[in-house]
């Protein structure tokens, strides 16, 4: 058990819709990272938050946004969904600000119909 | 920006066979290298990492990897695989300029009992 919790495990929705994915980091970790894993793009880094502030940004679309709350859980919001957004979305956490993600969640499988 | 290539997309072996998964990166400066494993339905786990020192790195579950700087490679090896090694394996690299690791596309390993 990595200690990182992601909900929901599966999400099925339609094009044009908006969804919110939730992540609770491992206890004591202040950084949260979001990744998208798809067959054609592989594992892509989206964004990192550290203690409530955005720390690093990767290949995140403008239709996507994230935030980290005072209790350190994070939410990834995906809007105007397209078929190509179907993927596994991973959350990871680490204790520090400037280091690689260390603990990964099981992911949320998003399917767009 | 750095990139990571994993040339073997799918590998099928019988139990007790030896394993070597290729990983090459493109970045001319100092790198940190990682191998992660993702068992079916589970989260990513760190197998081993190289930051500096002995280029032959020992990881968990009998895995090892060798950093060859001149070849920009970090190949993963195991002398004798088991059925339980069936998983997806990801090579990743970060640099002194960006601590966020870039992942390879992954290699799917199937071990037949």
Boltz contact constraints between the chains, C-beta under 6 A:
constraints:
  - contact:
      token1: [A, 2]
      token2: [B, 43]
      max_distance: 6.0
  - contact:
      token1: [A, 42]
      token2: [B, 105]
      max_distance: 6.0
  - contact:
      token1: [A, 43]
      token2: [B, 103]
      max_distance: 6.0
  - contact:
      token1: [A, 45]
      token2: [B, 100]
      max_distance: 6.0
  - contact:
      token1: [A, 56]
      token2: [B, 100]
      max_distance: 6.0
  - contact:
      token1: [A, 98]
      token2: [B, 99]
      max_distance: 6.0
  - contact:
      token1: [A, 99]
      token2: [B, 99]
      max_distance: 6.0
  - contact:
      token1: [A, 100]
      token2: [B, 94]
      max_distance: 6.0
  - contact:
      token1: [A, 100]
      token2: [B, 99]
      max_distance: 6.0
  - contact:
      token1: [A, 100]
      token2: [B, 101]
      max_distance: 6.0
  - contact:
      token1: [A, 104]
      token2: [B, 43]
      max_distance: 6.0
  - contact:
      token1: [A, 104]
      token2: [B, 44]
      max_distance: 6.0
  - contact:
      token1: [A, 105]
      token2: [B, 43]
      max_distance: 6.0
  - contact:
      token1: [A, 106]
      token2: [B, 43]
      max_distance: 6.0
